[in-house]
Amino acid sequence: MFEELPCGEGYADIVYLPKHDSDWPALVIELKWNQSADGAISQILNRKYPEFLKDYDGEILLVGISYQKDAAPGQRKHNCKIIRYKK
């Protein structure tokens, strides 16, 4: 797991790279508060974060997660969008 990994034209919040012999996908995760999960996915694509994984042969999932930072504890809503990255 890498946090604030320099990728493309910015920093991906979290990147998970599986072990070499694993069937698990790589994950590029962008976290947003008080915004949309779609906006997080757009940022991943617009800033070209997946370019960091250009030599990775396995599946890559892009994950956008948004949450309401200012809501009271127990009242926070979370949204998530996951898409398969097409090389």
N, C-alpha and C positions, 0 to 999 in steps of 0.2 A: 504494500500500500504506500502510495506517495501522496502527500498533501502539498497544495500550492505548487504543483509541478509546472515548470516553464514548458508550455506547449504552444505551437503555432504562434499566435500574436497575443499571448497573454499567459495566464496561469490557470490551469484546471484546478478546481477545488480539491478533488480526490481522484486518483487513478489507481485501479486495482489491476495488477498483472498476475495472471495465474502461473503456476509452475509449468515448466516446459512440457511435462508429460500429462498435463491436465486437459480435460475436455471442457473446463469452465471457460466462459467468455471473459475478455478484458472489459473493464467498466471505466467509462469516463463520466464523472459525476459533477454536476454543477448545482450548487445550493443557492437559493434566492429567498429573501424574506419580503413579504408584502408585494410580491410580483407573481408572475405566472410560471408554471412548469414549462409551458411552451416557450416562454422567453428565455428560460435557462437552456433549453435545447437549441434555440436560435443562437445564443451566445456561443455554445460549443461549436456549432457549425460555422458561424460567421468568423470566429477567431481561429478557426482551423485547428482546434485541439487534437483531433484524431491524427494529424500529421505526425505527431510524436510516435504513433504506433504503426507507421507506414511499413515497417519490416515485420510486423506481427502477422502470422499466418492464420490465426484463429478468428473466431467471431468477436466482434466489438459491439458492445451495447452502450448507447448514450443515454444517460439518466439525468433528467431534470427534476429537481425537488424544490417545491416552494412551501413556505410555512408562514404563518402569521406571527411575527415576532412580538408585536405589541399587544396581542390578546392575553387575557389572564391565563395563568397555568390551569390546565384542564379544559380550556376553551379554545386552544390553538388548533386550527385546521391545517392539514397537510395535503398537498397534491403532488402527484408524481406522474411523469411521462417517461416511458422507456421506448426507444426505437433501435432497430438494428442498423448499424452503420454499413452503408454500401461503399465498398472501395472502388 
